[in-house]
Amino acid sequence: MKTLIRPVLVLFILMTVITGVIYPVVVTALGRGAFGAQANGSLIERNGKPVGSNLIGQQFDAPYYFWGRLSATSPMPYNAQNSGGSNLGPTNPALAGEIKGRLDALKAAGNDMSQPVPVDLVTSSGSGLDPEISPAAAAYQVARVAQARGLPADQVRDLVARNTSGRQFGILGEARVNVLKLNLALDDLRPMQ
């Protein structure tokens, strides 16, 4: 039995060093070298300071900003540590209440309620962290944002078009607009406050 303890301990220490130290250091170095921005959280910086991530949405509720999807995370919106959907089914009264609340907020902010409201403006995503909206959801908000910022609607529409990403590799997913990037471009065009 004593003859087995030493090889087992040596193997245990060796595997701990390889899998617990060497492997993580090598993978981290390769990741940062080949995919620097992604390995560091896909951060969006402004004046050398991070203002958000390309991968996680943020709460915007001022009328002069584009609004993203609702967040299903709690206790605060877009909490990456609590990612997950609301699990509210279509017959759940709580879902209907959330949708009504968002519709009321859109109306109060000055959106044209005579037009159909895109579904991604009144529902949360599966993760509760979605940073993007559909081009239709962005187009729906153009008039409100343009009026609140004192800009021509065509100029805001053009900004939306320039911040719209197509399908990944031309075939995967749908066209989308990153809300944080769009709002930062708006601030570059005409800052508020």
Secondary structure as UniProt FT lines:
FT   HELIX           2..17
FT   HELIX           18..22
FT   HELIX           23..34
FT   HELIX           36..39
FT   TURN            40..41
FT   STRAND          43..46
FT   TURN            47..48
FT   STRAND          49..53
FT   TURN            63..64
FT   TURN            77..78
FT   HELIX           80..82
FT   TURN            90..91
FT   HELIX           93..109
FT   TURN            113..114
FT   HELIX           119..121
FT   STRAND          132..133
FT   HELIX           135..149
FT   HELIX           153..162
FT   STRAND          164..165
FT   TURN            169..171
FT   STRAND          176..178
FT   HELIX           179..189
//
